[in-house]
Amino acid sequence: MADSPSTPHSPLQDTTDLSIKGWLWLVFGALCVGLLTGLLGSAFRATLMFADHWRGVFIAMVHGYPAGWLLVMVSAAFLVGIATWLVQFAPLAAGSGVPRVESVLRDELEPAPKHIIPVKFFGGSLAIGSGLALGPEGPAVQMGAVVGDWISRWIPGIKDDLYVLMAAGAGAGLATAFNAPIGGAAFVFEEMMQGFNSRLLTATTISCTTAIAVARLVLGPEPTFSVAPLAAPPIANLPLYAVLGLVCGLVGVAYNRTILATLNAFDAFDHWPRSLKGALVGAGVGLLAWFLPHLVGSGGNIAQTILSAEAVVWLVLPALLIRFILGPLSSAAGAPGGLFAPLLVLGAQLGFLGGTLGHTLIPNLVTEATSFTVVGMAAFFTASVRSPFTCIFLVVEMTDSVQLLLAMLAAASMAYAVPTLLGNQPIYAALGERRNTIVGKLHAWPIYTALSERQVVAQNKQDFKEGSPSLPRKGRR
């Protein structure tokens, strides 16, 4: 479709003739997106911290009751059931949301409606707060993209920058979720858009900077994880980090396949109410929380324990196996929640085990395991998502470990190469393809659109094959 005043520009379209007035409107819009996304993301993070705290208090309190385990199970089942029940009011809020935002930015789907924000916020808070192994970044990215969409429609001077501000809002959401502005911007350029131009670069950096300024005023400037200062590893250790990356690549392939296999297995129960499936997963997570409360939730406490050198090696391997299963099961529940945080936990566990093994076998070369823990986070993240620079920048900012940059590059390069050579798709690409090919799974809410999302996708694909122009959608003006 040819560009017109009523059609938003693609984020990567060359618009070097943008006027000074247009640039000023863009800067103003990006500031608004960053401000609102920062406030929203900060509130979401604060809510999750509150929920994590009181989940622990509740479990400790009911351990004095004879049927305490049942109370924990029922509570978790109820909360996850409510979270998945809320999704019926905005079906596009289910799951991570990142693959769908990427499809919108590629002009394959229409933007999500504004009422997805409260569903994503409260549904994600209930699901993650109840103990599901999901992260805050998926909801934060999708909410930020919706904020960008809303701002672009509200300010007349930037009506053609819909996709630019949506991408900027998505990056600001990720930045706020992890207190990582550079990682948030890199996520937009490397993963979501796979490129950039001056307009997208300007809007994204302004939005991420503004969002982080707001978040740090509200939540404090400390990095996500507290890590003791680490020395830059010797060059002789780089092959060891590469081996760690190779292992993370292999395990990352298995993890991606496990996520997809679990989702496919849950498809057999599509005739069940969404809230019932969610409640059953929640009950299982509640039972696990009764016996091992530190292993449920997004997992930041697990990563922090390992990074603080307080982990016991013989407990980390079973914890790794439990989290390896818990993450895909949590994703299959259908509640709002992201994939990044569970990936970081698995990477930290793999890195710690590798570093401990190295210290045992060659103590003169591997003097501590913490650096391998940090590098493992970046490597496993890369193996699953396949965006190495985003993963490296995120981990560097989250751990304040810039001295490990070279080691991360060595590990991430192997973690990227192994899944690619094995033909394993990046997790977001696989999830997006799965969504677009399973017809009738998602039913749109009547106030949103008369067509389900899958019908729109199918029609767009048919139009493309026949060479006809795309159908007009509500996302276009």
N, C-alpha and C positions, 0 to 999 in steps of 0.2 A: 504494500500500500504506500503510495507516495505521501511524503510529508505535507502536512497542511497545518494551519493554525489550530485546528481542533485535534491534531494527533500528536501525542507526546513523542519527544525525540528518544531514540535509543541511547542508552548511557554511553556507548562507544562511538556514536556518530560524530563526525567532525563538524564542529560549529564555531570555527575560528572567527566568524563575523558577529559573534554575540556582542551586543552593545555594552557600554559601560553601565548603563541603567540595568541591563539584564544581569550583568555580573553582580551588581549591588543587590538586586533582588535574590540572586542565588545565594550570596553570602548570608543575607538576612534569613532566608529559608533554612539554610544549613544550621545556622545558630539556633533557630526555633526547634528544628528536629533534634539537635543535640541536647538542648535544654530539657525538652519534654521526655526524650528517651532516657536521659540521665536520671530525671526524677522518677520515672516509671521503673527503670531498672534498679535504682537504689531501693525503692520501696519493695520490689520483688525480692532482692537479696536480703533485705532486713527481715521480711516475712519468713523466708526460708531459714534464716538463722534462728529466729524465734521458734519456729516449728521444730527444728532439730533439737534445740535445748529442751523444750517441753516434752518431746517424744522420749528423750532420755530420762527426764524426771518421772514421767508417767510409768515407764517400764520399771524403773527402780522402785517406785512406790508400790505397784501391784505385785511385786515379787514376794510381798508378805502375805498375799492372799492364796488360799488353796487352789482356786481356779483362776489365778492371775494370768496364766498362759492363754486361757480362753478370752479373757477381757482384752488382751493385746491383739489376738487374732480378730475378734469381732470389731474392735476399734479400727484396725487397719483396713479390714474388709469394707467397713462402712465408709471410711474416708475416701478410699480409692473408688468405691462404687459411686459416691457423690461426684468425684472428679470426672469419671467417665460419663456419668449421667449429664453433667453440665455440657459435655461436648455436643449433645444433640441440638443445643441452641446455636452452635457454631461448629458444624462438622469439620471445617477446615482447621480447627484448633487441635485436632488429634495428633499425637506424635510430636516429632521434633519441629516440623514446620519449615526447616531450612530447605529441603528439596522443593517445596512448593514455592517459596520465595524465589529460588533460582529459576523455576519455570516461568514465573511472572516476569522476571527481569529479562528473560529470553523472549518475551511476548508470546508465550504459549498458552498462558492462562490469565484470567482476569484477577486483579488484586482482591485480597480478602476484605470483607466488610469490617467496619469499625467495631462492631459488637463482638468481634473475636478477641479484643483486648481483655475485657473482664473475664471471659471464659478461660483464656490462656493464663491470666494472672491467678485467679482463684483455683482453677483446676490444677495448674502446675503446683501451686502452693500446697494443696491438699495431697496430691499424688506424691510429690517429693518429700513433703513433711511427714507423710505416713510411713515412709521407708523405702519407696521404690528407688531402684538404682538408676536414676535419671538426673540430668544436669539442668542448670538454670539457663544455659546459653540458647537452647532451641526456642523456648518461649520468648526470651529477650530479643533474639534476632527477628522473630516474626512480629512481635509487638513494635519493635523499632521500624520495621518496614511499613507497617500499617500507619504509624505516626508520620513517616515520610510521605505516604500517599495522601493522608489527610491534609498535611501542611501544603502540599503542592496544589491541592484543590482549593484551599482556603485563601491562598495569596495569589491574586490575579497575575502578578508580574512574573511568576514562575510556572505558569500553567503547562508549559511544554516540558518541564523538568520532572515529571512524575517519576520516571524510572531512576533518574539520578538521585533524587531525594529518598526514594525507597531503598536504594542500595546504600546510601549514606546512613539511613536510619538503621538498617540491618547491621552495618559495621559498628555503629554506636552502641547497639544492643549487645553485641558480643563483647565489645570493649568494656562495657559496664559490668557484664556478668563476671568477668575475670580481672577487672582492674588493669586492662592491657590495651591502651589506645593504639599502639603500633600494630599489635596482633589483630585488632579489630579492623583497622584499615587494610592490612595485608589480606585478610580474609575476603574482603570485597574485591580486591584487585586480582588475587590469585585463584580463589575458589568460585566466587559468585559470578564475576564478570570475565575473568581470564584476560584481563587487559585493563587499560585505563586511558583517559585523555585528560585535558586540563580541567574540564568542567567537573568530571567525576572525581578527580584527585582533589580539587578544591573543596567540593561539598563534603566528601568523605572525611578528609583530615579535619575540617572545621567541626563537623558533627561529632567525630570521635573525641576531639580535644575538649569540646564543650561538655559532652556527656561525662567524661572522666573528671573534669573540674567539678561538676555538680556531685558526682558520686563520692569524690574524695572529701568534699565539704560535708557530706552527709554521713559517710561511713568511715572516713579516715584515709590517710595516704599510704598505709602499710600495704606491701604486696600480699597476694593471696596466701602464699606460704612463707613461713619463716625458716630460713636456711642459714646455717652457720657459714661464715665466709669460706670459700673453697679456692684452693690454688689452681692455676691453670694446669691441666694434665700435661705430662711430658709427651713429646711427639711419638715416642716409642709406644705409647698406649693407644694411638689412633687405630691400629689394626684390631685391638680388643673392642673398641667402641664399634668398629665396623661389624665385628662378629655379633655384638649385641643387636645391632640394627638388622642383621640377617635373621636372627632369632625372632625379633619383634615383627619382621616382615612375614615370616611363616605363621606365627601365632595370630597376626592381624588378619591374614587370609582366613584362618579358621574362625576367627571371631565374626568377621563380616558374613561368612557363610552360615554361622550359627544364628545370627540375627535374622537373616532372610528365611532360614529353615523354620525358625520359631514362628515368625509371622505367617508363613505358609501353613504351618500346622494349626494355628489358631483360626485360619480361614475356614476350617472344617466346622467351626462352631459359629459361623456367621448368623445362623438362624436364632442364636441365643441373644438376649438383650445385651447391648454393649456394657451396661452397668453391672450385669451379672458376671460377665467375663472379668471385668475389672475387679469386682469384689472377691472373686475366687483367687486371683493373683494376689490381691491385698491380704487375704487370709494366710496364704503361704508365706508372704513376706513378714506378716505379723508373727507367725510361729517362729520364723528364723530370728526375728528381733527379740523374742523372748529368751532364746538361748544365746544368741550372739548379737547383741544390740549394736556393737561397734561396726558390724559388717553391712548394715543396711543404710539407705539414704544415698545421696550423691557421692559420698566417699571422700570428701575433703579431709575428714579426720584420719582416715586410713593413710592417705598420702602424707599428711603432716607427721603422723607417728613415724613413718619410715624415714622421712626427710630429717627428722630430729634424732635419728639413730637410736630410737627406742624400740624398734621392732625386734621380735625374736624370730630367727630365721626359720625354725622348724614350724612356726605358725603361719608364715607368709605363704607357703605353697598351698596349703588347704584353703586359705583365704582367697588366693588367686583363683582356684578352681570354683569356689562358691561364687565369687564376683563374675567369673566368666559366664556362668549360667544365669545369674541374677539379672545381669544387664539386658540380655535378649528377652527374658521373661517379662521384665518391667516394660520394655518397649512394646511388647505384644499386647499389653493390657489396654492400650489405646488411649491412655491419659496424656495430657500435655507434658512434655519433658524432652530434654535434649540428650545427645549422645556423647558430647565432649568430655564432661566430668568423669563418667565411668571409664572412658578411654585413658584418661590421665592416671586414674587409680591402677588400672591394669599395667600401664607402662611403668609406673613407679615400682610395682611389685616385681615385674620382670627384671627391671634394672637392678633392684636391690638383690635379687637372687643371683644375677650374673656377677654383680660386683662382689658379693660375698664369696662366691665360688672362686673368682679371680684372686681375691685376697687370701683365700685358703691355699690355692695352688702356687701362686707367684706373689707372695707378700712384699717382696722387694720392689715389685713393679706396681701392683695395685695396693696402695696403702690404706684406702678407705672405700666404702661402698656408696657413699652419698652421691658422689659425682655420677656414678653409673645409674643411680636412681633418677636423678634429674634428666640425664641423657635418655634413659629409657622412656620417660614421659613423652619427650619429643619424638622419639623413634616410633613408638607404638601408635601415637597420634597420627603420624605420617603414614604408617602402614595402612591404617583404616581409611583415613580421609583423603590421602594422596595430595596434600597441600603442604609441602615441606617448609616453605618459608613462613607461612602462617603458623604452623605448629612450633617452629623454632622461636619465632618472636613471642608467641604467647607464653611458652615455657620460660624463656629468658625474663620476661616481665613479671611472671607470676612467682618466680623464685629468686629474682635479682641475681642471676648467675651468668652474666655476660662472659665471664672468663671461660665458660664451657662451650662457647659458640663453635669453635673448631671441632670439638668432639661431637657436638650435636649434628654438625654438617656431615661428618663421617658416618655417623649412625643413621641419620635420616636418608642419606643417599642410598644406603643398602636397603633400608626399610621401604623406600620407594621402588627400588629396582625389583625386589623379589616378587611382590604382588603383581607388578606390571608384567614381568616375564611369565608368571603363572596364569595370566589372563584374568585376574580377579578385578572386578570393577571397584572403583571408590564407593564407599558406602552410600554417599548421598546420590550419586548417579544411579546406583542399583535401586535405592528406595524410590527415586523419581521414576525410573523405568517401570518398577513394579506398580506404582500408583497409576501410571498412564495405561497399563495394559490389563489391569483387572477391572472389568466392566461391572458397574452396578454396586461396587462395595461402599461407595460414599454417597449418601443421599443429601442433597442440598436442602437447607432450611427454606421454607416457602418465602419468607420475607427477603431472602437474599437473591434468589434467581429461580426461574422456572425450569432451568436445565440443571442436571447434576454436573459436577465438574468433569466427570468422565465423558459425558456426552459432548461437552465442549471440546475436550481433548480429541475425541474420536472425529468430530466434525472438522476440526482444524487440520487433522492429519489427512482426512479425505480431500479437503479443499486443496491442500498442498500437492497431493498426488495428481489431482485433476488440473492443477495450474490456475485455479480460481482464487480470487482474493479472499483473505480471511474474513470470517463473519464478524460483524461489529460486536464488541462486548462491552459490558459496563465499565471495564477498566479503561476504555478509550473515550476520549471526549469528542 
